[in-house]
Amino acid sequence: MSTTNGLRYAAAQQPAIRFSNEFRRLDVGFALPAGSPLAPALQAAVHKLIKTGEYQRILRKWGVQPSAIGESQISPPEIR
């Protein structure tokens, strides 16, 4: 049991390991002070990576495409 991306990568690199399933998905992100002016800039940067296809290229490189998010969120509901 470990982080989803770490396990997906390990399974992609080592034929003897199989990724079975996610127990509970919890996306990762950037931790900033509440109200930080950097939050919208980081969100815009992630959105740009998604829009240009660079995000998918990065995920493909590491074999973790199923972990993709559709959009970047500031303070998503799961952490409130």
DAWO-V571641 format. One record per backbone hydrogen bond with DSSP energy under -1.0 kcal/mol. NH is the residue of the N-H (numbers start at 1). CO is the residue of the C=O. If there is no record, write none. Layout:
((NH | CO) (NH | CO))
This chain:
((7 | 3) (8 | 4) (9 | 5) (10 | 6) (11 | 7) (12 | 8) (13 | 9) (14 | 10) (17 | 14) (36 | 33) (39 | 36) (42 | 38) (43 | 39) (44 | 40) (45 | 41) (46 | 42) (47 | 43) (48 | 44) (49 | 45) (50 | 46) (51 | 47) (52 | 48) (55 | 49) (57 | 53) (58 | 54) (59 | 55) (60 | 56) (61 | 57) (62 | 58) (64 | 59) (67 | 64) (68 | 65) (79 | 76) (80 | 77))
